[in-house]
């Protein structure tokens, strides 16, 4: 059956359509933190942040169904739903990013945010880290290190060395904040020399795709100062760390203690229903509207707004941010208790974890991590990898994740580590 589906995908979707795992999963059902495949096997989902409040949450499903039975249309008609949502979510920010444009994906949100920044200062130079991901549009794909764009990276984009826990920029954790800022300052100067000028810095505040390095509050202060001094705009991509996942704060940028000019949102907003958003200060939004004529047919439609509002309801009613803080700390303690000679560091923030592996010679244990992922799948646990060399296990479960789920994860992981042959 799996081979038939793979052959059919190749025929209908083209070759090399990405799938996870060596034997791709054929999933048929999800509930809470659990997934089931075609054969009825149950998996603990320790990876997916799209079902933010849990797979198939009945309150979200009910909200989508009720609104779809009533009305769904685009935002050139008046409707309270999207306004109520923007007002409610905007109130969670501790700065002036209170106005929003609703879109359908994080890629759209980041593409739009970059254009907003260009409208603010009339410049086109962009800075990102050298191991990041911010989307699939023509503009955002030029930021990614996964595959260089056809024709090479655009000259108006400079990618600076990403923060790292074990190989910190500048050579030490203590000096990494200043070293990172120094690279940003150099990139700003280079963009001016190239004639593009410096428009914006875009980053994930937890540096998720970079490997979730251990960076603390204040880390970005020197960088923020450099960006502000140059008249640039700070774009914060909250698609992965946002909506309470960080535990101690609702937003990832709060963890580091800085206020962005623009915030982009995506996957978790609708619990699987496609929705995204760009929140910005009123002056930023005004500048954008003066330069660009923009409209998104499906962004902020009544059904999407209802789904997103229901997600916020569930988060409050079930105390999911507090759960992320408490269960996240418990899970991180469990990860740090694991025993294996190649474990280099266990790190995490709320319900977001990284477990990095290095060989005894200090090389990235990429192949070993890939084998562990497959061993965990056999044990009924879904996770994946991140980082420049893909040698860090990535765990980012739905928010209802419990201590019992954490115990299952840790036990399965120790068993997998014990039984997986070491290879670099």
C-alpha positions as CSV (number, residue, x, y, z in Angstrom):
1,X,0.0,0.0,0.0
2,X,2.8,2.5,0.9
3,X,4.6,1.7,-2.4
4,X,1.4,2.3,-4.3
5,X,0.8,5.7,-2.6
6,X,4.4,6.7,-3.2
7,X,4.2,5.8,-6.9
8,X,0.9,7.6,-7.1
9,X,2.4,10.7,-5.5
10,X,5.3,10.7,-8.0
11,X,2.9,10.3,-10.9
12,X,0.5,13.0,-9.7
13,X,2.7,15.4,-7.8
14,X,6.0,14.9,-9.7
15,X,9.3,13.3,-8.6
16,X,11.0,13.8,-5.2
17,X,8.0,15.1,-3.3
18,X,9.3,15.4,0.2
19,X,8.2,12.9,2.9
20,X,9.5,12.3,6.4
21,X,11.3,9.0,7.4
22,X,12.7,6.2,5.4
23,X,9.4,4.4,5.4
24,X,6.9,7.3,5.1
25,X,4.0,7.3,7.4
26,X,0.5,6.8,6.1
27,X,-1.5,8.6,8.7
28,X,-5.3,8.4,9.0
29,X,-6.3,9.9,12.3
30,X,-5.1,12.4,15.0
31,X,-6.3,13.2,18.4
32,X,-4.6,15.3,21.1
33,X,-0.9,14.4,21.0
34,X,-1.5,11.1,19.2
35,X,-1.5,10.0,15.6
36,X,-2.5,6.7,14.0
37,X,-1.3,5.1,10.8
38,X,-3.2,3.0,8.3
39,X,-2.4,-0.2,10.2
40,X,-3.7,1.1,13.4
41,X,-0.4,1.8,15.1
42,X,-0.4,4.8,17.5
43,X,2.4,7.3,17.6
44,X,3.2,10.0,20.2
45,X,3.6,13.2,18.3
46,X,6.7,15.0,19.6
47,X,7.2,17.1,16.5
48,X,4.2,18.9,15.0
49,X,3.3,22.4,16.0
50,X,0.6,22.8,13.5
51,X,-2.0,21.1,15.8
52,X,-1.0,23.6,18.5
53,X,-3.8,22.8,20.9
54,X,-3.9,19.1,19.9
55,X,-4.9,17.2,16.8
56,X,-8.6,17.5,15.9
57,X,-9.5,19.5,19.0
58,X,-13.3,19.4,19.2
59,X,-13.7,23.1,20.1
60,X,-11.7,24.2,17.0
61,X,-13.5,21.7,14.8
62,X,-16.9,23.0,16.2
63,X,-15.9,26.6,15.5
64,X,-14.9,25.9,11.9
65,X,-18.0,23.9,11.3
66,X,-20.4,26.5,12.8
67,X,-18.9,29.3,10.8
68,X,-18.7,27.4,7.6
69,X,-22.4,26.6,7.9
70,X,-23.1,30.3,8.4
71,X,-20.8,32.4,6.1
72,X,-17.4,32.4,4.5
73,X,-16.2,35.2,2.2
74,X,-13.3,37.5,1.8
75,X,-12.3,40.6,3.8
76,X,-13.6,43.3,1.4
77,X,-16.9,42.7,3.1
78,X,-17.4,43.8,6.7
79,X,-17.3,41.1,9.4
80,X,-16.7,41.2,13.1
81,X,-14.8,37.9,13.3
82,X,-11.4,39.0,11.9
83,X,-11.6,42.3,13.8
84,X,-12.3,40.6,17.1
85,X,-9.4,38.3,16.5
86,X,-6.9,41.0,15.6
87,X,-7.9,43.0,18.7
88,X,-7.6,40.0,21.0
89,X,-4.3,38.8,19.7
90,X,-2.8,42.3,19.4
91,X,-3.5,42.8,23.1
92,X,-1.0,40.0,23.9
93,X,1.9,42.1,22.5
94,X,3.7,44.4,25.0
95,X,4.6,46.9,22.3
96,X,2.8,48.8,19.5
97,X,2.4,46.0,16.9
98,X,-1.4,46.2,17.1
99,X,-2.4,46.4,13.5
100,X,-2.5,43.3,11.2
101,X,-2.8,41.9,7.8
102,X,-4.2,38.4,7.7
103,X,-2.8,35.9,5.2
104,X,-2.9,32.1,4.8
105,X,0.7,30.9,5.5
106,X,3.9,31.9,7.3
107,X,5.7,32.2,3.9
108,X,3.2,34.9,2.9
109,X,3.5,36.6,6.2
110,X,7.3,36.8,6.0
111,X,7.2,37.9,2.3
112,X,4.8,40.7,3.2
113,X,6.9,41.7,6.3
114,X,10.0,42.2,4.2
115,X,8.1,44.4,1.8
116,X,6.7,46.4,4.7
117,X,10.2,47.1,5.9
118,X,11.2,48.3,2.4
119,X,8.2,50.6,2.5
120,X,9.4,52.1,5.8
121,X,12.9,53.1,4.8
122,X,12.9,52.8,1.0
123,X,15.8,50.4,1.1
124,X,16.0,46.7,0.0
125,X,18.9,45.1,1.8
126,X,18.0,42.2,4.1
127,X,20.0,40.4,6.8
128,X,19.2,36.9,8.1
129,X,21.2,34.1,9.7
130,X,23.1,31.6,7.5
131,X,21.1,28.6,8.7
132,X,17.6,29.9,8.7
133,X,14.2,29.2,7.0
134,X,11.5,31.8,6.6
135,X,9.3,30.5,3.7
136,X,8.9,29.3,0.1
137,X,8.1,32.6,-1.8
138,X,10.7,33.9,-4.2
139,X,11.8,36.6,-1.7
140,X,11.9,34.4,1.4
141,X,13.5,31.4,-0.3
142,X,16.5,33.7,-1.0
143,X,17.1,33.7,2.8
144,X,17.2,29.9,3.2
145,X,20.4,27.8,3.3
146,X,18.6,24.7,2.2
147,X,19.1,25.1,-1.5
148,X,20.6,28.2,-3.2
149,X,18.2,30.0,-5.6
150,X,18.7,29.6,-9.3
151,X,21.4,32.1,-10.3
152,X,22.8,32.3,-6.7
153,X,21.8,34.3,-3.7
154,X,20.4,37.8,-4.3
155,X,23.0,40.5,-3.7
156,X,20.6,42.4,-1.5
157,X,20.6,39.6,1.0
158,X,23.4,38.9,3.5
159,X,23.3,35.9,5.8
160,X,25.3,36.3,9.0
161,X,26.7,33.4,11.2
162,X,23.9,31.9,13.3
163,X,24.2,31.7,17.1
164,X,25.4,28.3,18.3
165,X,25.6,26.6,21.7
166,X,28.7,24.5,21.1
167,X,30.5,26.5,18.5
168,X,29.5,30.0,19.5
169,X,30.0,32.9,17.1
170,X,33.2,34.7,18.2
171,X,34.5,31.6,20.1
172,X,32.8,31.9,23.4
173,X,29.2,32.0,24.8
174,X,30.1,35.0,26.9
175,X,31.2,37.0,23.8
176,X,28.6,35.6,21.3
177,X,26.1,38.4,21.7
178,X,28.6,41.0,20.8
179,X,30.2,38.9,18.0
180,X,26.7,38.3,16.4
181,X,26.0,42.0,16.6
182,X,29.4,42.7,15.0
183,X,28.5,40.5,12.0
184,X,25.2,42.3,11.7
185,X,27.0,45.7,11.7
186,X,29.4,44.5,9.0
187,X,26.5,43.3,6.9
188,X,24.7,46.6,7.3
189,X,27.9,48.4,6.0
190,X,28.2,46.0,3.1
191,X,24.6,46.4,2.0
192,X,25.2,50.2,2.0
193,X,28.4,49.7,-0.1
194,X,26.5,47.5,-2.6
195,X,24.0,50.3,-3.1
196,X,20.9,48.5,-1.7
197,X,20.9,50.1,1.8
198,X,19.8,48.3,4.9
199,X,16.1,47.6,5.2
200,X,15.6,44.8,7.7
201,X,16.8,42.1,9.9
202,X,14.6,39.0,10.0
203,X,15.0,36.3,12.6
204,X,13.3,33.6,14.7
205,X,13.8,34.8,18.3
206,X,14.6,31.2,19.5
207,X,16.8,30.5,16.4
208,X,14.8,27.3,16.0
209,X,16.0,26.1,12.6
210,X,19.5,27.1,13.6
211,X,19.4,24.4,16.3
212,X,17.7,26.1,19.2
213,X,20.9,27.4,20.8
214,X,21.1,28.5,24.4
215,X,20.7,32.2,24.2
216,X,19.3,34.2,27.1
217,X,17.4,37.4,27.7
218,X,19.4,40.4,26.5
219,X,21.3,38.4,23.9
220,X,20.0,40.5,21.0
221,X,20.4,43.9,22.8
222,X,23.6,44.8,20.9
223,X,22.1,43.7,17.6
224,X,18.9,45.6,18.2
225,X,20.9,48.7,19.0
226,X,22.9,48.3,15.7
227,X,19.7,47.9,13.7
228,X,18.0,50.9,15.2
229,X,21.1,53.0,14.7
230,X,21.1,52.2,11.0
231,X,17.4,52.9,10.6
232,X,16.5,49.3,10.0
233,X,13.4,47.3,10.8
234,X,13.4,44.2,13.0
235,X,11.1,41.4,11.8
236,X,10.4,38.6,14.3
237,X,9.2,35.3,12.9
238,X,7.1,33.7,15.6
239,X,5.8,30.8,13.5
240,X,7.6,28.3,15.7
241,X,8.2,29.8,19.1
242,X,4.9,31.8,19.5
243,X,1.5,31.3,21.1
244,X,2.8,30.2,24.5
245,X,5.2,27.5,23.4
246,X,8.1,29.2,25.1
247,X,6.3,28.7,28.4
248,X,7.6,31.6,30.3
249,X,6.2,34.0,27.7
250,X,3.5,34.1,25.1
251,X,6.0,35.2,22.4
252,X,9.6,34.2,21.7
253,X,10.8,37.7,21.5
254,X,9.6,38.3,25.1
255,X,12.0,35.5,26.2
256,X,14.9,37.6,24.8
257,X,13.5,40.9,26.0
258,X,13.2,43.0,22.9
259,X,10.4,44.7,20.9
260,X,10.3,44.0,17.2
261,X,8.8,46.4,14.6
262,X,6.9,43.6,12.8
263,X,5.8,40.1,14.0
264,X,4.9,37.3,11.6
265,X,2.7,34.4,12.5
266,X,1.6,31.1,10.8
267,X,1.2,27.4,11.5
268,X,-0.1,27.2,15.0
269,X,-2.8,29.9,14.6
270,X,-5.6,27.8,13.3
271,X,-4.6,24.4,14.6
272,X,-4.3,23.0,11.1
273,X,-6.6,25.4,9.3
274,X,-4.4,27.5,7.0
275,X,-4.0,31.0,8.5
276,X,-1.2,33.5,9.1
277,X,-0.7,37.1,9.9
278,X,1.6,40.1,10.0
279,X,1.4,42.4,13.0
280,X,3.0,45.8,12.8
281,X,3.1,49.2,14.4
282,X,0.6,51.7,12.9
283,X,3.4,53.8,11.4
284,X,4.8,50.7,9.6
285,X,1.4,49.7,8.4
286,X,0.7,53.2,7.1
287,X,4.0,53.3,5.2
288,X,3.2,49.9,3.6
289,X,-0.3,50.9,2.5
290,X,1.1,54.1,0.9
291,X,3.6,52.1,-1.2
292,X,1.9,48.8,-1.9
293,X,-1.6,47.8,-3.0
294,X,-2.2,44.5,-1.2
295,X,-5.2,42.3,-0.8
296,X,-5.4,38.6,0.2
297,X,-8.6,36.8,-0.9
298,X,-8.6,34.2,1.8
299,X,-6.6,35.9,4.5
300,X,-8.8,36.6,7.5
301,X,-11.9,35.0,6.1
302,X,-14.7,34.3,8.7
303,X,-13.9,30.6,9.0
304,X,-10.2,31.1,9.5
305,X,-10.9,33.8,12.1
306,X,-13.2,31.5,13.9
307,X,-10.6,28.7,14.0
308,X,-7.9,31.1,15.3
309,X,-10.2,32.5,17.9
310,X,-11.1,29.0,19.1
311,X,-7.3,28.2,19.5
312,X,-7.0,31.2,21.8
313,X,-10.0,30.0,23.8
314,X,-8.6,26.5,24.2
315,X,-5.2,27.9,25.3
316,X,-6.8,30.0,28.0
317,X,-9.3,27.3,29.2
318,X,-6.8,24.5,29.3
319,X,-3.9,26.6,30.7
320,X,-1.6,25.5,27.8
321,X,1.1,28.2,28.3
322,X,1.5,27.2,31.9
323,X,1.5,23.6,30.8
324,X,4.4,24.4,28.4
325,X,6.3,26.0,31.2
326,X,5.8,23.2,33.7
327,X,5.9,20.1,31.5
328,X,8.7,21.7,29.4
329,X,10.9,22.0,32.5
330,X,10.1,18.4,33.5
331,X,10.8,17.1,30.0
332,X,14.1,19.0,29.7
333,X,15.2,17.4,33.0
334,X,14.4,14.0,31.5
335,X,16.4,14.8,28.4
336,X,19.4,15.8,30.5
337,X,19.1,12.5,32.4
338,X,19.7,10.5,29.2
339,X,22.9,8.5,29.0
340,X,24.9,8.2,25.8
341,X,28.6,9.1,25.2
342,X,27.7,11.1,22.1
343,X,25.2,13.5,23.8
344,X,26.7,16.9,23.6
345,X,23.9,19.0,25.0
346,X,20.2,18.9,25.9
347,X,18.5,22.3,25.6
348,X,15.0,23.7,25.5
349,X,12.6,26.5,26.0
350,X,9.1,25.6,27.1
351,X,7.8,22.8,24.9
352,X,10.6,23.1,22.4
353,X,13.7,20.9,22.7
354,X,17.0,20.1,21.1
355,X,19.3,17.2,21.8
356,X,22.6,17.6,20.1
357,X,25.1,14.7,19.3
358,X,28.8,14.9,18.5
359,X,31.2,12.1,17.9
360,X,34.2,11.6,20.3
361,X,36.3,13.6,17.8
362,X,33.8,16.5,18.0
363,X,32.2,16.0,14.6
364,X,28.5,16.3,14.0
365,X,26.8,12.8,14.5
366,X,24.4,13.4,11.6
367,X,24.0,9.8,10.5
368,X,23.6,8.6,14.0
369,X,20.8,11.1,14.7
370,X,19.1,10.0,11.5
371,X,19.2,6.4,12.7
372,X,17.8,7.4,16.1
373,X,14.9,9.2,14.5
374,X,14.0,5.9,12.6
375,X,14.4,3.9,15.8
376,X,12.0,6.2,17.6
377,X,9.5,5.8,14.9
378,X,9.7,2.1,15.4
379,X,8.9,2.7,19.1
380,X,5.9,4.9,18.2
381,X,7.4,8.3,18.7
382,X,7.6,11.0,16.0
383,X,10.4,13.6,16.1
384,X,12.9,15.0,13.6
385,X,16.2,16.9,13.4
386,X,17.4,20.5,13.1
387,X,20.7,22.5,13.0
388,X,23.3,23.2,10.4
389,X,24.5,19.6,10.3
390,X,21.1,18.0,11.2
391,X,22.8,16.4,14.2
392,X,20.3,17.7,16.8
393,X,17.0,15.9,17.6
394,X,14.1,18.3,17.4
395,X,11.1,17.8,19.7
396,X,8.2,20.3,19.5
397,X,5.0,18.5,20.5
398,X,1.4,19.8,20.6
399,X,0.8,22.0,23.6
400,X,-1.3,19.5,25.6
401,X,1.8,17.3,26.1
402,X,1.8,15.8,29.6
403,X,4.4,14.5,32.1
404,X,3.2,11.0,31.2
405,X,3.9,11.7,27.5
406,X,7.3,13.0,28.5
407,X,8.1,9.9,30.4
408,X,7.2,7.8,27.4
409,X,9.4,10.0,25.2
410,X,12.4,9.7,27.6
411,X,12.0,5.9,28.0
412,X,11.8,5.3,24.3
413,X,14.7,7.6,23.6
414,X,17.0,5.9,26.1
415,X,16.0,2.5,24.6
416,X,16.7,3.8,21.1
417,X,20.1,5.3,22.1
418,X,21.0,2.0,23.8
419,X,20.2,-0.1,20.7
420,X,21.3,2.2,17.8
421,X,24.8,1.5,16.5
422,X,27.0,4.6,16.6
423,X,28.1,6.0,13.2
424,X,28.9,9.5,12.2
